[in-house]
Amino acid sequence: MKLHNYFRSSASFRVRIALALKGLGYEYLPVHLVKGEHRQEKYAAVSPSQLVPTLELDDGQLLGQSMAIIEYLDETHPNPPLLPSDPLGRAHVRALAQLVACEIHPLNNLRVLKYLVRELKVDEEAKNTWYRHWVRSGLEMVERELQRLPAARYAYGDTPTLADCCLVPQIFNGQRFNVDFSGLTRTMAAFEACMQHPAFQQAQPAHCPDNEA
């Protein structure tokens, strides 16, 4: 398989985590978002939406959208599972994952931040304040949901799930913008547990070949 992705992309990071948890090898194909490589003709032929990540399967089939890719991987490579075996557990995990992927991330991805600066003429500090506000308020929602669930090592249960695949990249990017994580007890405990896991360590941006840090 080939993964078209960008090292700082939260959505790309989610898929790298899932691939690492599954122990699946892949070819890393960088698409530099800041340089606009996702809008160039070469990548448009891979992804009509011009978004990352795209997973290219061995037979040439192309899959977009991180959540769909991860569930595809979970269905085709079921061990270790990234969703619980019971319907209620799966619903809880999907809800946690979607709080990040659907409520937090869309307000703070690179397209939105660039629009704030280029079109709305927002200055750097105001842009960063926007980012920190929406990430913090979104993670507060995650924390409230976690507080209702049974105590667990990870976001849900004692093995990593789809929820952790989404949560960890959001925390990573939040750290870059100095988001306040205080009081998010269950959220940060899950994050810390994940960061002790080899798959999460392997997938992080610092280990990506296109990392510019």
N, C-alpha and C positions, 0 to 999 in steps of 0.2 A: 504494500500500500504506500501511497504518497500523501503527505499532509501539506497542503498549501496554507501557510499561516504566518503570523507575525509574533515576535517574541513577547511584546507587551500587550497584545490583544487578549482580553479576558476570555472571550469566546474560544480563541485558539488554545489558551492555557487549559480550559476545561477539557478539551478533547485530548490534549497531551496527557493530562492526568488519567483520563479513562484508558487510554492506550497503555500507559505505564502500569496501571492497576491490573489490566488484562494480560500484561506481559507480551504485548504485540509489537513487533518491529515495524518500522516505516521509514520512508525516505523523507527527510525534512526539506521542504521547498519554501524558502522565505519569500514573502510578499511585503515589501516595505510600505506601510500605510502612510507614514509621514511624507515620503517621497512621491506618493501618489501612484505607486506601481499597481495598485488594485484597480485603477481606472484605465490602465493601458490596454491596448487591444489584445495583447498576449494573455493577460489574466481574464479579460472579459470573455474570451473563448472558453475558459474553464468555469467561470462563475458569472452568469448573466446578471446577478444582483450586485456583482463587484464587491462582495463582502468576504471576509475570512472568518472561519476556516472553510476550506473545501477538502474533503477526503476523497482521494482518487483510489478506487478499488483496483485489484489485480487485473480485472477484466476491462478496465477503462471507465467503468461507471463512476459518475461524479455525485457526491452528496454534499449538500450545504446545510447550514444552520446547526450550531453546536449541539443543541438538545436532541435534534433528530439523529445526528451522527452518533451521539453517545447511546441513545436507545437502540440504534441499529447494531452497534458493537455489542451491547448487552444481550440482544436477541441472537446474534450470530456466534458470540463467544460467551456463553452464559456463566462461566466461572472465572473469577469470583463474581457473583451477582452485584449489580449496582442499584438494584431495586429489591425491596423486601418480597417475600414469597406470598404475602397475604394482600388482598385488595386494599384494606384500610392502611396498612403500612406503605404501600405504593402511593396512595393518595397523599399521605403526610409528606413523603419524600418529594414527590412532584410539586406539592404546594410550597415547600421550603425552597426548592430549586427555582421555581417560577417567581418567587418574591425577589430573588436576585436577578434572574435573567430577564424578567418582564417588567419589574417595578423599579429596580435600581439602575441597572446597566443602560437601558435605552436613553435615560436622561443625561448620561455622562460619557457616552462613547465619543470617539475622536470626531466624528461628523458633527455632533452637537456642539462640542467645545470649539471647533473651528468656526462654526456658524455664529456662535456667540461673539467671537473675536472679529471675524472678517465682515460679517453682514450687520450685526447689531452694534459693532464698535465697542464691545465690552473690554475693559482693561484686564490685565493679567490677574490682579488681585480679586476683582469681581468675578472673573471666570472661576478662580480657585474657590472662592466662597460659595458659588453655585454648586460646584462639585462636592465640596465638603458637606453642604447642607443636605443634598439629596442622598448621598451615601449614608450619612449619619442617620437621617430619618428612616431610610429604608432598612438599615441594620437594626434599628430599634424595633421595627415590625418583626424582623426575623427573631430578635431576642424574645419578644413577647410570645411568639409562636413556640419557640424552644422551651420557654418556661412552662408551657402547658403540657409538654410531652414528658414521658418518663426520663429519669436521669440516664445519660448514656456517655460513652467515651467520645463518639463522633456526633454529628448533627442529629442522626437518628440511628440508634443502636450502637453496637460495638464493632462494626466493620464500616469502612467508608462506603458512601452511597453517592448517587447523583447529586444530592444536596451538597455534599462536601466538594464535589467537582466544581460546583458553581460558587460556593462560598469562598473558598481559598483564593481564587484569582481576584475576587472583588476586594478582599482584605489586602492583598498584595498591592493593588493599584491604589487603594485608599491610603496605604502607608506612604506612597509617593507624594500624595497631596496633603499629608499631615492631618488626616481625618482623626477626630477624637473617638477613640474606642472605649473610653472609660465607662464602666457600668454594664458593659455587654458581656456579662459573666459567662453564660452558656455559649454564646457565639465565639468568644475568644478562646474558651476552653476547647471547643471543637477544632478551631484553627490550629491551636498549639498541638493537639493530638495528631492532626493531619501532618504537621510539619516534622513529626517524628517518624513518619511513614516513608520508606524509601521511594515509593512511587511518586509522592508529592515532591520530594526533594529532587528527583530526577527530572520532573516536568517543569520545574520553575524557570523563569526567564534567564536567570544567571547561567543556566546550562545550555541555552539555545545558541546555535552557531551564528545567528544574526544579532546576538546581544551586543549593544553598543555601550552598555554601562561601564 
